[in-house]
Amino acid sequence: MDTKENGENINAVSKAGNLSAGNNSHNLANHTCEGCGRSDLAEQERRRLRALEVVAQLSVIGALLCFIGVGVTYWVGGQNQFLGGFLAAGLALLGIGVIVIGKYFMPQGPFVEQRHEISSTVQQKQLFEEALVERGGSAFKRRKFLGVLMGASATMFGITFAFPWIRSLGPLPGKTLFQTWWRPGSRVVTVHGRPVKVDDLEVGGILTVFPEGHAGSSMSQTILIRAASLPITTRKGRETWSPHGYLGFSKICTHAGCPVGLYEEQSQQLLCPCHQSIFDVLDGAVPVFGPAPRPLPQLPLGVDEEGYLRARSDFLEPVGPGFWERTTA
Amino acid sequence: MNSTGYTNGKLAGSVDWMDQRLGLARIGRKIMDKIFPDHWSFMLGEIALYSFIVLVITGVFLTLYYVPSSQQIIYHGSYLPLRGRRVSEAYASTVNLSLNVRGGLLMRQMHHWAADVFTAAIVIHLCRIFFTGAFRRPRELNWIVGIILLILAISNGFTGYSLPDDLISGTGLRIMFSIILSIPVIGTYLGFFIFGGNFPGKLIIPRLYIIHVFIIPIIIAGLLGMHLGLLIYHKHTQFSGKGRREQNVVGSPLWPTFVAKTTGLFLMTFAFIAALGAFIQINPIWQFGPYQPYKISYAVQPDWYMGWLDGAMRIMPSWEWTGFGHTWPLEVFIPAVALPGLTFTLLFAWPFLEAHFGKDKAEHHLLDRPRDKPLRTAIGAGALSFYVVLFGASATDVLANFFQTSLNLVLWSFRITVVIVPIAIAFLTYKICKELTETPYSGQRKRAVVMVRSPQGGYNAYRADPHPDTKAGQVAEPVPIEPESTQA
């Protein structure tokens, strides 16, 4: 059996080998070329293959030089463009060499291979079923109770072993998303912790501020805008929130949470650069454009006797994008 | 021939040792005889495979320098504009490996470009499989493996993009946190468990790191093995043509022709990525600056494979809904969770949907020409155009600036085109397919008409022989490597 197979295969090799040259000339002979004889064609073909061989040789020599170039470039400091340029050129030239060999100096066929049947025969299916059900399943068939017990304990293992994989990953949300570090009387400070005084900003100026002691806090970030020199009522009930024209809004976009960082003084609008939501500052930062669904919450501000800006309270609603529990607070 | 059976002395020594332990000669010959059809579109998957190899090679280098930590430190490195700034260790180490490690920038840029090429090659490969019907029985399982690979490639692209902790990737993570929050019922808990607390926290960078360098690559490698294993087991599909039938495969043998060609393709892919890494700057994080939750940059776009999601988020109306005592952030959930969910569900289901509604559950090894399946081609083209429009919508601000027009106009143009364009494209594609199938000889190389003047002065016209490159006209009958051997 083995020897027979081997014999057939060896036979096939020589067939495949012979075919390479035969096929190439065959392709060429297909061109209808009146007036030129068969020997000219063979000569042409020889010349073509010789030229291709030279191309392959030159590319591989070029590749070798480029790889040396990679080494030299690395040695003298590894300048990015030269290092990568030599690497790319070397690889490409080597690739050309390999492709020329593969395309012109190797058997091109077309060769054929027969497919095999994918589905099993009826008999194979029966043998499979026998082994699976009769041989394997019968042990459990007669011991149903044991099977149920094993299933139950394996399920319990799956459930309890998953506990740390889920619950230990992080703390429960609790009230985290409902509050920030702003407290009644919190002094307004810059990111460097410097308290902001009432004459620090010109009209039209903006500043990112935080509650004192929490400079840089992600949740408490607030954009401070001096929209005028006199108090501005953005909404009913907010008459006292903007001393000397200072307005404070949560800087977290109510859409996807990006910092709402762009302020256009002329139109009194805040723009979120992520998805282009636009908020109308004088109207209580209500979204006038884009996907943001809610106004930016406004921070009630006040001024103490020394002239420092202070929060009157935390934001009156959760800051940032929407989440499931938001309205149940 | 000696006692081992080999005529070549070298083989007798090394290969025979392996043969006595593995039966190498028998298996080896079978593998070397495997036939690969010669068609350019079959190289797309190979490009994806080779990009993955480049990703692994360059990625391992990056892990030798990258520090997965959100710990804030003061930057004292060589890049002067950052000196004295508070940055995370992750950011500082990425800047350091880019600017101070010899060859580091090339490795990093090649890694990033390779990820973009990897996902692009997968998507184009997917299109080839879809439009030629290569997903049909028996290859549905391999189609599913392929879609999982696409999802993993995109996921690993995103996690890798987030690792440097620069201003742009940090903003991307913030958006991802908001997207998770938007999921009804479990969103808040899910977000807190994944990020280890409220955003930004200190745990997400090390978690993304282990996911990016270990978990997902291991799964990708395993599934790639499965993808290729199934491909070998099922054998390749092929386009129909002379001598090509459902029962055979026609093309080049693995050894040596295909090995040479595919090695060439590997080198070319590698070279292409190296050239991109050398000459086209990508993600210069030292210019973006370190991530701070209160800072933001303007006109930023994610990597290309996330663009469709970003675009969908931009053009989605602000439909937050409050009901049953809860907030339903549909303006985020629909474009960023439901849309990709639906997209990948439909992709998974497509082979089964088509088999069911097309009433075709037969085995297929010959590929369709897209025009011969007008409905499938129309749906595919329409769907593709939908994602292309969404991708375009991720640049609303850039387009508004470029055309000196209002954001409002750009936004509404996209809201309208995202509905109209897919319908129009699908309709047109259907019509073109129908037209092509009904036109005789369309798509075939024209044969020259030769005019001959006879000695008597008369003129005769006749059609020349088919061009030798015309596949259908190839006279060479396929020659079997293996004579019709009936193996049990």
HADDOCK unambig.tbl for C-alpha pairs under 7 A between the chains (distance, minus, plus):
assign (segid A and resid 9 and name CA) (segid B and resid 482 and name CA) 6.67 0.50 0.50
assign (segid A and resid 12 and name CA) (segid B and resid 481 and name CA) 5.14 0.50 0.50
assign (segid A and resid 12 and name CA) (segid B and resid 482 and name CA) 5.92 0.50 0.50
assign (segid A and resid 16 and name CA) (segid B and resid 481 and name CA) 6.33 0.50 0.50
assign (segid A and resid 27 and name CA) (segid B and resid 468 and name CA) 6.74 0.50 0.50
assign (segid A and resid 30 and name CA) (segid B and resid 468 and name CA) 5.90 0.50 0.50
assign (segid A and resid 31 and name CA) (segid B and resid 468 and name CA) 6.56 0.50 0.50
assign (segid A and resid 77 and name CA) (segid B and resid 102 and name CA) 6.74 0.50 0.50
assign (segid A and resid 78 and name CA) (segid B and resid 102 and name CA) 5.55 0.50 0.50
assign (segid A and resid 78 and name CA) (segid B and resid 103 and name CA) 5.69 0.50 0.50
assign (segid A and resid 80 and name CA) (segid B and resid 103 and name CA) 6.84 0.50 0.50
assign (segid A and resid 80 and name CA) (segid B and resid 105 and name CA) 6.82 0.50 0.50
assign (segid A and resid 80 and name CA) (segid B and resid 106 and name CA) 5.91 0.50 0.50
assign (segid A and resid 80 and name CA) (segid B and resid 278 and name CA) 5.85 0.50 0.50
assign (segid A and resid 81 and name CA) (segid B and resid 278 and name CA) 4.67 0.50 0.50
assign (segid A and resid 81 and name CA) (segid B and resid 279 and name CA) 5.83 0.50 0.50
assign (segid A and resid 84 and name CA) (segid B and resid 106 and name CA) 6.41 0.50 0.50
assign (segid A and resid 84 and name CA) (segid B and resid 274 and name CA) 5.62 0.50 0.50
assign (segid A and resid 84 and name CA) (segid B and resid 275 and name CA) 6.06 0.50 0.50
assign (segid A and resid 84 and name CA) (segid B and resid 277 and name CA) 6.65 0.50 0.50
assign (segid A and resid 84 and name CA) (segid B and resid 278 and name CA) 4.35 0.50 0.50
assign (segid A and resid 85 and name CA) (segid B and resid 275 and name CA) 5.90 0.50 0.50
assign (segid A and resid 85 and name CA) (segid B and resid 278 and name CA) 5.87 0.50 0.50
assign (segid A and resid 87 and name CA) (segid B and resid 274 and name CA) 6.55 0.50 0.50
assign (segid A and resid 88 and name CA) (segid B and resid 271 and name CA) 4.11 0.50 0.50
assign (segid A and resid 88 and name CA) (segid B and resid 272 and name CA) 6.53 0.50 0.50
assign (segid A and resid 88 and name CA) (segid B and resid 274 and name CA) 5.00 0.50 0.50
assign (segid A and resid 88 and name CA) (segid B and resid 275 and name CA) 5.13 0.50 0.50
assign (segid A and resid 89 and name CA) (segid B and resid 271 and name CA) 6.70 0.50 0.50
assign (segid A and resid 91 and name CA) (segid B and resid 267 and name CA) 5.42 0.50 0.50
assign (segid A and resid 91 and name CA) (segid B and resid 268 and name CA) 6.58 0.50 0.50
assign (segid A and resid 91 and name CA) (segid B and resid 270 and name CA) 6.90 0.50 0.50
assign (segid A and resid 91 and name CA) (segid B and resid 271 and name CA) 5.07 0.50 0.50
assign (segid A and resid 92 and name CA) (segid B and resid 267 and name CA) 6.18 0.50 0.50
assign (segid A and resid 92 and name CA) (segid B and resid 268 and name CA) 5.20 0.50 0.50
assign (segid A and resid 92 and name CA) (segid B and resid 271 and name CA) 5.27 0.50 0.50
assign (segid A and resid 95 and name CA) (segid B and resid 264 and name CA) 4.31 0.50 0.50
assign (segid A and resid 95 and name CA) (segid B and resid 265 and name CA) 6.89 0.50 0.50
assign (segid A and resid 95 and name CA) (segid B and resid 267 and name CA) 5.02 0.50 0.50
assign (segid A and resid 95 and name CA) (segid B and resid 268 and name CA) 5.69 0.50 0.50
assign (segid A and resid 96 and name CA) (segid B and resid 264 and name CA) 6.65 0.50 0.50
assign (segid A and resid 98 and name CA) (segid B and resid 260 and name CA) 5.94 0.50 0.50
assign (segid A and resid 98 and name CA) (segid B and resid 261 and name CA) 6.95 0.50 0.50
assign (segid A and resid 98 and name CA) (segid B and resid 264 and name CA) 5.32 0.50 0.50
assign (segid A and resid 99 and name CA) (segid B and resid 260 and name CA) 6.33 0.50 0.50
assign (segid A and resid 99 and name CA) (segid B and resid 261 and name CA) 5.25 0.50 0.50
assign (segid A and resid 99 and name CA) (segid B and resid 264 and name CA) 5.08 0.50 0.50
assign (segid A and resid 102 and name CA) (segid B and resid 257 and name CA) 5.25 0.50 0.50
assign (segid A and resid 102 and name CA) (segid B and resid 260 and name CA) 4.79 0.50 0.50
assign (segid A and resid 102 and name CA) (segid B and resid 261 and name CA) 5.27 0.50 0.50
assign (segid A and resid 106 and name CA) (segid B and resid 256 and name CA) 6.94 0.50 0.50
assign (segid A and resid 106 and name CA) (segid B and resid 257 and name CA) 5.65 0.50 0.50
assign (segid A and resid 107 and name CA) (segid B and resid 257 and name CA) 6.47 0.50 0.50
assign (segid A and resid 108 and name CA) (segid B and resid 252 and name CA) 6.03 0.50 0.50
assign (segid A and resid 109 and name CA) (segid B and resid 251 and name CA) 6.57 0.50 0.50
assign (segid A and resid 109 and name CA) (segid B and resid 252 and name CA) 6.03 0.50 0.50
assign (segid A and resid 109 and name CA) (segid B and resid 478 and name CA) 6.96 0.50 0.50
assign (segid A and resid 110 and name CA) (segid B and resid 250 and name CA) 6.03 0.50 0.50
assign (segid A and resid 110 and name CA) (segid B and resid 251 and name CA) 4.98 0.50 0.50
assign (segid A and resid 110 and name CA) (segid B and resid 252 and name CA) 6.24 0.50 0.50
assign (segid A and resid 110 and name CA) (segid B and resid 478 and name CA) 5.24 0.50 0.50
assign (segid A and resid 110 and name CA) (segid B and resid 479 and name CA) 6.81 0.50 0.50
assign (segid A and resid 111 and name CA) (segid B and resid 250 and name CA) 5.39 0.50 0.50
assign (segid A and resid 111 and name CA) (segid B and resid 251 and name CA) 5.30 0.50 0.50
assign (segid A and resid 111 and name CA) (segid B and resid 252 and name CA) 6.02 0.50 0.50
assign (segid A and resid 111 and name CA) (segid B and resid 478 and name CA) 5.15 0.50 0.50
assign (segid A and resid 111 and name CA) (segid B and resid 479 and name CA) 5.16 0.50 0.50
assign (segid A and resid 111 and name CA) (segid B and resid 480 and name CA) 5.63 0.50 0.50
assign (segid A and resid 111 and name CA) (segid B and resid 481 and name CA) 6.50 0.50 0.50
assign (segid A and resid 112 and name CA) (segid B and resid 35 and name CA) 6.94 0.50 0.50
assign (segid A and resid 112 and name CA) (segid B and resid 248 and name CA) 6.51 0.50 0.50
assign (segid A and resid 112 and name CA) (segid B and resid 249 and name CA) 5.46 0.50 0.50
assign (segid A and resid 112 and name CA) (segid B and resid 250 and name CA) 4.35 0.50 0.50
assign (segid A and resid 112 and name CA) (segid B and resid 251 and name CA) 6.47 0.50 0.50
assign (segid A and resid 112 and name CA) (segid B and resid 478 and name CA) 5.80 0.50 0.50
assign (segid A and resid 112 and name CA) (segid B and resid 479 and name CA) 6.22 0.50 0.50
assign (segid A and resid 112 and name CA) (segid B and resid 480 and name CA) 5.06 0.50 0.50
assign (segid A and resid 112 and name CA) (segid B and resid 481 and name CA) 6.79 0.50 0.50
assign (segid A and resid 113 and name CA) (segid B and resid 35 and name CA) 6.39 0.50 0.50
assign (segid A and resid 113 and name CA) (segid B and resid 248 and name CA) 5.47 0.50 0.50
assign (segid A and resid 113 and name CA) (segid B and resid 249 and name CA) 5.16 0.50 0.50
assign (segid A and resid 113 and name CA) (segid B and resid 250 and name CA) 6.51 0.50 0.50
assign (segid A and resid 113 and name CA) (segid B and resid 480 and name CA) 6.59 0.50 0.50
assign (segid A and resid 114 and name CA) (segid B and resid 247 and name CA) 6.00 0.50 0.50
assign (segid A and resid 114 and name CA) (segid B and resid 248 and name CA) 4.26 0.50 0.50
assign (segid A and resid 114 and name CA) (segid B and resid 249 and name CA) 6.34 0.50 0.50
assign (segid A and resid 115 and name CA) (segid B and resid 247 and name CA) 5.24 0.50 0.50
assign (segid A and resid 115 and name CA) (segid B and resid 248 and name CA) 5.09 0.50 0.50
assign (segid A and resid 115 and name CA) (segid B and resid 249 and name CA) 6.98 0.50 0.50
assign (segid A and resid 169 and name CA) (segid B and resid 193 and name CA) 4.82 0.50 0.50
assign (segid A and resid 169 and name CA) (segid B and resid 194 and name CA) 6.70 0.50 0.50
assign (segid A and resid 169 and name CA) (segid B and resid 196 and name CA) 5.68 0.50 0.50
assign (segid A and resid 170 and name CA) (segid B and resid 192 and name CA) 5.68 0.50 0.50
assign (segid A and resid 170 and name CA) (segid B and resid 193 and name CA) 4.28 0.50 0.50
assign (segid A and resid 170 and name CA) (segid B and resid 196 and name CA) 3.98 0.50 0.50
assign (segid A and resid 170 and name CA) (segid B and resid 197 and name CA) 5.29 0.50 0.50
assign (segid A and resid 171 and name CA) (segid B and resid 192 and name CA) 6.60 0.50 0.50
assign (segid A and resid 171 and name CA) (segid B and resid 193 and name CA) 6.93 0.50 0.50
assign (segid A and resid 171 and name CA) (segid B and resid 196 and name CA) 6.66 0.50 0.50
assign (segid A and resid 171 and name CA) (segid B and resid 197 and name CA) 5.60 0.50 0.50
assign (segid A and resid 172 and name CA) (segid B and resid 189 and name CA) 6.58 0.50 0.50
assign (segid A and resid 172 and name CA) (segid B and resid 192 and name CA) 6.85 0.50 0.50
assign (segid A and resid 173 and name CA) (segid B and resid 188 and name CA) 6.76 0.50 0.50
assign (segid A and resid 173 and name CA) (segid B and resid 189 and name CA) 6.35 0.50 0.50
assign (segid A and resid 173 and name CA) (segid B and resid 192 and name CA) 6.38 0.50 0.50
assign (segid A and resid 218 and name CA) (segid B and resid 293 and name CA) 5.35 0.50 0.50
assign (segid A and resid 218 and name CA) (segid B and resid 294 and name CA) 6.42 0.50 0.50
assign (segid A and resid 221 and name CA) (segid B and resid 294 and name CA) 6.28 0.50 0.50
assign (segid A and resid 256 and name CA) (segid B and resid 175 and name CA) 5.20 0.50 0.50
assign (segid A and resid 256 and name CA) (segid B and resid 178 and name CA) 5.19 0.50 0.50
assign (segid A and resid 256 and name CA) (segid B and resid 179 and name CA) 6.97 0.50 0.50
assign (segid A and resid 257 and name CA) (segid B and resid 174 and name CA) 6.40 0.50 0.50
assign (segid A and resid 257 and name CA) (segid B and resid 175 and name CA) 6.15 0.50 0.50
assign (segid A and resid 257 and name CA) (segid B and resid 178 and name CA) 6.25 0.50 0.50
assign (segid A and resid 258 and name CA) (segid B and resid 171 and name CA) 6.50 0.50 0.50
assign (segid A and resid 258 and name CA) (segid B and resid 174 and name CA) 6.74 0.50 0.50
assign (segid A and resid 258 and name CA) (segid B and resid 175 and name CA) 6.81 0.50 0.50
assign (segid A and resid 259 and name CA) (segid B and resid 294 and name CA) 5.69 0.50 0.50
assign (segid A and resid 259 and name CA) (segid B and resid 295 and name CA) 6.37 0.50 0.50
assign (segid A and resid 259 and name CA) (segid B and resid 296 and name CA) 6.08 0.50 0.50
assign (segid A and resid 261 and name CA) (segid B and resid 296 and name CA) 6.34 0.50 0.50
assign (segid A and resid 273 and name CA) (segid B and resid 298 and name CA) 5.54 0.50 0.50
assign (segid A and resid 273 and name CA) (segid B and resid 299 and name CA) 6.73 0.50 0.50
assign (segid A and resid 275 and name CA) (segid B and resid 313 and name CA) 6.98 0.50 0.50
assign (segid A and resid 275 and name CA) (segid B and resid 314 and name CA) 4.88 0.50 0.50
assign (segid A and resid 290 and name CA) (segid B and resid 314 and name CA) 6.98 0.50 0.50
assign (segid A and resid 290 and name CA) (segid B and resid 317 and name CA) 6.91 0.50 0.50
assign (segid A and resid 290 and name CA) (segid B and resid 318 and name CA) 6.95 0.50 0.50
assign (segid A and resid 291 and name CA) (segid B and resid 314 and name CA) 6.41 0.50 0.50
assign (segid A and resid 291 and name CA) (segid B and resid 316 and name CA) 5.93 0.50 0.50
assign (segid A and resid 291 and name CA) (segid B and resid 317 and name CA) 5.21 0.50 0.50
assign (segid A and resid 291 and name CA) (segid B and resid 318 and name CA) 4.27 0.50 0.50
assign (segid A and resid 291 and name CA) (segid B and resid 331 and name CA) 6.48 0.50 0.50
assign (segid A and resid 292 and name CA) (segid B and resid 318 and name CA) 5.54 0.50 0.50
assign (segid A and resid 293 and name CA) (segid B and resid 318 and name CA) 4.79 0.50 0.50
assign (segid A and resid 293 and name CA) (segid B and resid 319 and name CA) 6.61 0.50 0.50
assign (segid A and resid 293 and name CA) (segid B and resid 320 and name CA) 5.78 0.50 0.50
assign (segid A and resid 321 and name CA) (segid B and resid 178 and name CA) 6.36 0.50 0.50
assign (segid A and resid 322 and name CA) (segid B and resid 182 and name CA) 6.46 0.50 0.50
assign (segid A and resid 322 and name CA) (segid B and resid 327 and name CA) 6.46 0.50 0.50
assign (segid A and resid 322 and name CA) (segid B and resid 329 and name CA) 5.38 0.50 0.50
assign (segid A and resid 323 and name CA) (segid B and resid 181 and name CA) 5.28 0.50 0.50
assign (segid A and resid 323 and name CA) (segid B and resid 182 and name CA) 5.36 0.50 0.50
assign (segid A and resid 323 and name CA) (segid B and resid 188 and name CA) 6.54 0.50 0.50
assign (segid A and resid 323 and name CA) (segid B and resid 327 and name CA) 5.91 0.50 0.50
assign (segid A and resid 323 and name CA) (segid B and resid 328 and name CA) 6.87 0.50 0.50
assign (segid A and resid 323 and name CA) (segid B and resid 329 and name CA) 6.50 0.50 0.50
assign (segid A and resid 324 and name CA) (segid B and resid 184 and name CA) 5.57 0.50 0.50
assign (segid A and resid 324 and name CA) (segid B and resid 185 and name CA) 5.89 0.50 0.50
assign (segid A and resid 324 and name CA) (segid B and resid 187 and name CA) 6.97 0.50 0.50
assign (segid A and resid 324 and name CA) (segid B and resid 188 and name CA) 6.94 0.50 0.50
assign (segid A and resid 324 and name CA) (segid B and resid 326 and name CA) 5.46 0.50 0.50
assign (segid A and resid 324 and name CA) (segid B and resid 327 and name CA) 4.88 0.50 0.50
assign (segid A and resid 324 and name CA) (segid B and resid 328 and name CA) 6.16 0.50 0.50
assign (segid A and resid 325 and name CA) (segid B and resid 326 and name CA) 5.76 0.50 0.50
assign (segid A and resid 325 and name CA) (segid B and resid 327 and name CA) 6.57 0.50 0.50
assign (segid A and resid 326 and name CA) (segid B and resid 326 and name CA) 6.52 0.50 0.50
assign (segid A and resid 326 and name CA) (segid B and resid 327 and name CA) 5.84 0.50 0.50
assign (segid A and resid 327 and name CA) (segid B and resid 325 and name CA) 6.07 0.50 0.50
assign (segid A and resid 327 and name CA) (segid B and resid 326 and name CA) 5.31 0.50 0.50
assign (segid A and resid 327 and name CA) (segid B and resid 327 and name CA) 5.95 0.50 0.50
assign (segid A and resid 328 and name CA) (segid B and resid 325 and name CA) 5.91 0.50 0.50
assign (segid A and resid 328 and name CA) (segid B and resid 326 and name CA) 6.27 0.50 0.50
